Amino acid sequence: MKRIALFCLLLISCPVLAQNYDEAKVPHYTLPDVLKTTSGKKIRNDEKWEKSRRPEVLRLFEDHIYGKMPTDYDSIRYALTEDDRPVMDGKAVLKQVGVTVFKKKNSVQINVVLFVPTQVKKPVPVFLLINNRGKENTDPTRVKKSEFWPAEMVIDSGFAIAAFHVSDLAPDNKDTYMTGVLQKLYPEQLKMDNGMKAIGAWAWGASRVMDYFETDKDIDAKKVIVVGHSRGGKTSLWAAAQDRRFAACVTNCSGNTGAALARRQFGERISRINTTFPHWFNNNYKKYNDKENALPVDQHMLIALVAPRPVYATNASKDLWADPRGTFLALKAAEPVYALYGIKPELPKDPPGIDKPIIGPHFGYHNREGEHNMTAYDWGNFIRFAKKF
Ligand code: GCU
C-alpha cells in the first residue's frame, strides 16, 4: 500500500513519469472536424474554406494557442552588410542583411545570413531556417559547419539558403522573452491573454525576412520554404499557417503544439510544455493543461491552414517525446482540406517504417533512425521534396 502511495506521489510531483509512451494507452479521441464551421456548416469547396472556415480556424489558433500576430509597423529597412563575396569555392555569394523594423521610435533588428548559388539562373528558391540552436550552426564564415544547416549541400543542389536566430526577436527564456520585439514594438501584446509570446514573435520575424526576400532580385520570393526544428518547427508551421507568402513548410521533429496531435496525449503534453516553457504560447493556452479534449482545434488543423501549399513533417525514431505516430496522423487528417483544392490523398493510412521517406508533391514525411535532431539525412529529403514542386 505504502509503495503504491509513493508511486502516485512520484507521478504527481514528477510530470516526466506521467508521460505516456505506450500506444495501447492512447485514449480514445475524436478530432475536431476541420471541415465543419463552429456554427455547424459543412465546408465543401475551397472557396468556402478560404472565405469562412480558414479565417475561423486561424482565429482559434491565435486566440487559444499562439497569440494574434501584429502586422503594423512604421517602416522597415534592409541593410546589406556584405555582398558579392564569393565563397564555397566560388559556388555561392554571401549576403548578410540587417532587417530593421521601426515603430514609434523603437526598433528591432533581425540579422539574416544568406548564401545564394552563383551557378544557377536567378531568381532562385530559398530555404529559410528559423534557428533556435547556437548561432555557430549558421556560421557565415563557414569555419564551423553543421548538419543542422548544411549550407554547402543546399547550394550544391541549386537552392539558396538563409537563416536568422530566434534571439533577435525574443530570447528563449521565460524571464526575458519579452525584452525583444514584444516590449520594443508591441507592448500591448503582453497585456492580452491572446497576445503572442516567444513563438509568435519568432514567426513574426520569419515574415519580416519574407518582406526582405520580396525586395531581393536574386531570390524567388514565391519559392520560399520556411524550415524549423523542434521549437523552431512549431514556429515554422505557425509562420506558414498565417503568412501565405511562404511557398512550403518544413516542420522537423516539432512534436507537441507543432505537428503532433494533442489529443493522443502521447509523449509531451500541453500541461508539461506550458509548465516548462510558459513563454512560448499565450495565456489562454494554459486553460488546456490536462484538458486536450477541450481545445477547439487540434494540430491537423494547423497543417490544414497551410493548404494547398506543401508541408514536410519529420520525426526521429528515438524521439518519442515528439510523438512520431501522432505527427503522421496529423498530416493525414489534414488531407481533406487539400482535397478541396483537388489534391488527391498521398499518404498511406499508417506511418511508413523508419528511414522510409514519403516525398510529395504535397506531403512529405519521414521517421529518421536516431535522436531528436535535424541532420543531413533530413535536409537531403527536404531538397528532394522541394524539387518536386
Ligand atoms: C523540449 C520541448 C519540446 C521542444 C524541444 C526543442 O524538449 O519539450 O517541445 O520541441 O525542447 O525545441 O528541442
Residues whose N, C-alpha, C, O or C-beta is under 5 A from the ligand:
A	BS01	GCU	H229 S230 R231 C253 S254 G255 N256 E268
